[in-house]
Amino acid sequence: MSFLTYLQGLDREALKLRLYSCGPRDVEKALNGPAGSLDSLLALLSPAAEPFIEQMAQRSAALTRQRFGANIGMYLPLYLSNLCANECDYCGFSMSNKLKRETLTLEQLNAEMVVIKQTGYDSILLVSGEHETKVGIDYFKTVVPVVKQEFSYLAMEVQPLKEAEYRELVSLGLDAVMIYQETYNPTIYAEHHTRGKKQDFAYRLETPERLARAGVDKIGIGVLLGLDDWRLDALLLGHHLSYLESRYWRSRYSVSLPRLRPCTGGISPRVELSDRGLVQMICAFRLFNEQLEVSLSTRESSALRDNLLTLGITNLSAGSSTQPGGYVKPNSSLNQFDISDERTAQQVSEAIRARGLNPVWKDWEAAWVRRGG
């Protein structure tokens, strides 16, 4: 059974009713119960859990330090292209937006990498708009080996690919793939994706399963918080995570919890997620899954990011550009979305250390693995 079949078998309205019908006793039971329970995750995401946020935060912080120590993994997005063949009303790269389109040549890519290497980063997330004819597998097969020569850890956030294509990229050095469903509500999904291959809800939903079968080491999933009821989308994200871990246990998993941010031609959130709600969600996922990696991007403000560091976050970007060529020649008209935390990597590093944590720029070396095995 695929996760698509699993999702279609869930009663969304019944889950939503349970979410908003939880009481304090349900939350207390969840706090005292074992990790991994979807019923407990439901209670911890419910409005009834709001009075327990301080208790959740303390336990979340302790579990994170117990599992990950004081380490915060540092990564940086490198945008390859803003070409896109989709119409998505929340994204600055949407095909109808009037902006200069650009795809990095190998010369431009190398120039970007020179600048990035000077900041100390050794973990890179390659990002592009979704345009399979001009920025597809042939392009990725060219750039992945080039980037892997310079950076130890290489992740991608691009359009969904075929299993065989992922398998080939793994052989070229790909370590991780981030693929976000945006929302688990098919009706709402259709409202926001009106043209292009991203309209195919099912194909996107089954991408993590293709990734796992292709042998990708780490798979990142997530939703764009604000497109639909964030509590229900977060709960269904938990169902997706549980499904994948139980069937594809050889891969590691991470979640990203980005809130809808302003962009060219963008929309306002359908359901607003407050800072307090974001804290509740991060803590709920940490209590649900102690080994889960949780990423936080520069969409959030510097003050909020600093305050969230100890509560469950394991991976952080800083000094990011959300445009192709943006590290060599910044140009805000090409941004995918507006950045809130505009501090440099060094400034964020200092903030991490000020909270007794350790920014990790490089935490493994492929050569060590080869020598050891």
C-alpha positions in Angstrom: 0.0 0.0 0.0 1.4 3.4 -1.0 1.0 6.4 1.3 -1.4 7.8 -1.3 -3.7 4.9 -0.6 -3.1 5.3 3.2 -4.0 9.0 3.0 -7.2 8.3 1.0 -8.3 5.9 3.7 -8.1 8.5 6.4 -11.2 10.4 7.5 -10.0 14.0 7.5 -13.1 15.4 9.1 -12.9 12.8 11.9 -9.3 13.6 12.5 -10.0 17.4 12.6 -12.9 16.8 15.0 -10.6 14.8 17.3 -7.9 17.5 17.1 -10.3 20.2 18.3 -12.1 18.0 20.8 -9.0 17.0 22.9 -9.0 18.0 26.5 -6.3 18.4 29.2 -6.4 14.7 30.1 -5.6 13.7 26.6 -2.6 16.0 26.6 -1.3 14.7 29.9 -1.7 11.2 28.7 0.4 12.1 25.6 3.1 13.7 27.7 3.3 10.6 29.9 3.1 8.1 27.0 5.7 6.5 24.8 7.1 8.3 21.8 5.9 7.4 18.3 2.1 7.4 19.0 0.1 9.2 16.4 -2.7 9.7 19.0 -0.2 11.4 21.2 1.0 13.7 18.4 -2.7 14.6 17.7 -3.1 15.6 21.3 0.1 17.6 21.4 -0.9 19.5 18.3 -4.4 20.3 19.6 -5.5 23.6 21.1 -5.8 21.8 24.4 -2.0 21.5 24.5 -1.4 25.3 24.5 -1.4 25.6 28.3 1.3 22.8 28.3 3.7 24.5 25.9 6.2 25.4 28.6 6.3 21.7 29.8 6.5 20.5 26.2 9.4 22.9 25.6 11.4 21.8 28.6 11.0 18.1 27.7 11.7 18.8 24.0 15.0 20.7 24.8 16.1 17.9 27.0 15.4 15.2 24.4 17.1 17.1 21.7 20.3 17.5 23.7 20.2 13.9 24.8 20.0 12.7 21.1 21.9 15.4 19.2 24.1 16.9 21.9 24.7 20.6 21.6 25.3 20.4 17.8 23.4 22.5 15.2 24.1 21.4 11.7 24.8 24.4 9.3 23.7 24.2 5.7 23.3 26.8 2.9 20.9 26.8 -0.1 22.5 27.3 -3.5 19.9 28.2 -6.1 20.7 26.8 -9.5 17.8 28.3 -11.5 14.5 30.2 -11.1 13.0 28.8 -14.3 9.7 27.2 -13.5 6.9 25.6 -15.6 4.4 25.6 -12.7 1.9 28.1 -11.6 1.9 28.2 -7.8 0.4 31.3 -6.2 2.6 31.3 -3.1 6.0 31.2 -4.9 8.1 34.0 -6.4 9.3 31.7 -9.2 5.8 31.0 -10.4 5.8 31.0 -14.3 3.4 34.0 -14.6 5.6 36.3 -12.5 7.5 38.9 -14.5 11.1 38.4 -13.5 14.4 37.8 -15.1 14.9 34.0 -15.5 18.3 32.6 -15.0 20.0 29.2 -14.8 23.6 29.0 -13.6 26.3 27.9 -16.1 29.1 25.8 -14.7 31.3 29.0 -14.7 28.6 30.8 -12.6 28.2 27.8 -10.4 31.9 27.6 -9.6 31.9 31.4 -8.8 29.0 30.9 -6.3 30.9 28.0 -4.7 34.1 30.0 -4.3 32.1 32.6 -2.3 30.3 30.0 -0.2 33.4 28.1 0.7 34.8 31.3 2.1 32.0 31.4 4.7 32.9 27.9 6.1 29.9 25.9 4.8 30.5 22.3 3.8 26.8 21.2 3.5 24.9 22.5 0.5 21.3 22.3 -0.6 20.9 22.7 -4.3 17.5 24.4 -5.2 15.8 25.2 -8.4 12.5 26.0 -9.9 10.7 23.1 -11.5 11.4 23.1 -15.3 12.3 19.6 -16.4 13.3 20.4 -20.0 15.8 23.1 -19.2 16.6 22.2 -15.6 16.1 18.5 -15.5 18.0 15.3 -14.9 20.7 16.0 -17.6 21.5 19.3 -15.9 21.5 17.8 -12.5 23.8 15.0 -13.7 26.2 17.7 -14.8 26.2 19.9 -11.7 26.0 17.2 -8.9 29.5 15.8 -9.4 30.9 19.4 -9.7 29.4 20.5 -6.4 30.3 17.2 -4.7 33.9 17.8 -5.4 33.8 21.0 -3.2 31.3 20.1 -0.5 31.1 16.9 1.7 27.3 16.9 2.1 25.0 17.5 -0.9 21.2 17.8 -0.7 18.7 18.8 -3.4 15.3 20.5 -3.4 14.1 20.3 -7.0 11.1 18.8 -8.9 10.1 15.2 -8.3 12.2 12.8 -10.3 11.9 9.1 -11.3 13.3 6.4 -9.1 16.0 5.5 -11.6 17.0 9.2 -11.9 17.4 9.5 -8.1 19.4 6.3 -8.1 21.8 7.7 -10.7 22.2 10.9 -8.7 23.0 8.9 -5.6 25.8 7.2 -7.5 27.2 10.7 -8.4 27.3 11.9 -4.8 23.7 12.9 -3.8 23.2 12.5 0.0 19.7 13.9 0.7 16.6 15.2 -1.0 14.0 17.6 0.4 10.5 17.2 -1.1 7.6 19.1 0.4 4.0 18.3 -0.2 2.9 21.9 0.6 -0.4 20.6 2.0 -2.0 17.2 2.4 -5.5 18.5 1.5 -6.0 17.6 -2.2 -8.7 20.2 -2.7 -6.6 23.1 -1.3 -3.6 21.8 -3.2 -5.5 22.0 -6.5 -6.4 25.7 -5.7 -2.8 26.7 -5.3 -1.3 24.7 -8.2 -3.1 25.6 -11.4 -0.6 24.8 -14.2 2.3 22.5 -14.7 3.3 19.1 -13.5 3.1 20.1 -9.9 -0.6 19.8 -10.3 -0.2 16.1 -9.9 -0.8 15.7 -6.2 -0.4 11.9 -6.2 3.0 11.9 -8.0 4.4 14.4 -5.6 3.1 12.6 -2.6 4.7 9.3 -3.6 8.1 10.9 -4.2 9.6 10.0 -0.8 8.9 6.4 -1.5 10.8 6.6 -4.8 13.6 8.3 -2.9 13.8 5.6 -0.3 13.8 2.8 -2.9 16.6 4.6 -4.8 18.8 4.5 -1.6 18.8 8.2 -0.7 20.4 8.5 2.7 18.2 11.3 4.1 14.7 12.3 3.0 13.2 15.6 4.1 9.4 16.1 4.1 7.2 19.1 5.1 4.3 21.4 4.5 3.9 25.1 3.8 2.2 26.2 6.9 -0.7 28.6 6.2 -2.1 27.0 3.0 -4.6 25.0 5.1 -5.3 24.3 8.8 -1.7 24.0 10.2 -2.7 21.6 13.0 -4.3 19.1 10.6 -1.5 19.4 8.0 1.1 18.9 10.7 -0.7 15.8 12.0 -0.9 14.3 8.5 2.9 15.1 8.1 3.3 13.0 11.2 1.3 10.2 9.6 3.5 10.4 6.5 6.7 10.3 8.6 5.4 7.3 10.6 4.5 5.5 7.4 7.9 6.1 5.8 9.9 5.1 8.9 8.0 1.9 9.3 8.6 0.7 5.7 11.8 2.4 4.6 13.9 2.3 7.7 17.2 2.4 5.9 16.8 6.1 5.2 16.9 8.9 7.7 14.2 11.6 7.9 13.9 15.3 8.6 11.0 17.7 8.6 10.9 21.4 7.7 8.2 23.6 9.0 8.2 26.8 6.9 5.5 29.4 7.3 4.0 31.1 4.2 6.2 34.2 3.5 5.7 37.2 1.2 6.9 36.9 -2.4 6.1 38.4 -5.8 2.5 37.7 -6.6 2.1 35.8 -3.3 -1.0 35.1 -1.1 -1.9 35.6 2.5 -2.2 32.6 4.8 -5.6 30.9 5.0 -4.9 30.0 8.6 -2.4 32.1 10.5 0.3 30.3 12.5 1.5 32.3 15.5 5.0 32.2 16.9 3.5 30.3 19.9 1.9 27.8 17.5 5.2 27.2 15.8 6.8 26.5 19.2 4.0 24.0 20.0 4.5 22.3 16.6 8.3 21.9 16.9 8.0 20.5 20.5 5.2 18.2 19.4 7.3 16.6 16.7 10.3 16.3 19.0 8.2 14.5 21.6 6.8 12.3 18.9 10.1 11.4 17.4 13.3 11.8 19.4 15.7 11.1 16.5 13.9 13.3 13.9 16.0 16.1 12.4 14.2 19.5 12.3 15.3 22.3 10.0 14.6 26.0 10.4 15.2 28.4 7.5 15.8 32.1 7.2 12.0 32.7 6.7 11.8 33.3 10.4 13.0 36.4 12.2 16.4 36.4 13.9 14.9 36.8 17.4 12.5 33.9 16.9 15.2 31.7 15.4 17.5 32.3 18.3 14.7 31.5 20.8 13.8 28.3 19.0 17.4 26.9 18.8 17.3 25.0 22.1 13.8 23.6 21.7 14.3 20.9 19.0 16.0 22.4 16.0 18.9 20.4 14.6 19.7 22.1 11.3 19.9 25.8 10.4 20.7 27.9 7.4 22.2 31.4 7.7 23.4 34.1 5.3 21.1 32.6 2.7 20.3 33.8 -0.8 17.1 32.6 -2.5 18.1 33.5 -6.0 20.4 32.0 -8.7 23.8 33.7 -8.6 22.8 35.6 -5.4 26.1 35.0 -3.5 28.1 36.7 -6.2 25.6 39.3 -7.4 22.7 39.8 -5.0 19.5 40.9 -6.7 16.3 41.0 -4.7 14.0 40.9 -7.8 15.0 37.2 -8.3 14.1 36.0 -4.8 11.8 33.0 -4.4 10.5 34.5 -1.1 11.5 37.2 1.3 14.1 36.4 3.9 13.5 37.5 7.5 16.8 36.7 9.2 19.4 38.6 7.1 22.3 38.1 9.5 25.6 36.7 8.1 26.6 33.1 8.8 29.2 34.4 11.3 26.6 36.4 13.2 24.3 33.4 13.5 27.2 31.2 14.5 27.9 33.6 17.4 24.2 33.6 18.4 24.3 29.8 18.5 27.4 29.7 20.7 25.9 32.3 23.0 23.2 29.8 23.8 25.7 27.1 24.7 25.3 25.3 21.4 27.9 24.3 18.8 27.5 25.2 15.1 28.7 22.3 13.0 29.9 23.1 9.5 31.2 19.7 8.6 30.3 16.6 10.6 31.5 13.7 8.4 34.0 12.8 5.7 33.4 10.2 3.0 37.1 9.2 3.0 36.8 8.2 6.7 33.9 6.0 5.9 35.9 4.3 3.1 38.9 3.7 5.3 36.8 2.4 8.1 34.8 -0.1 6.0 
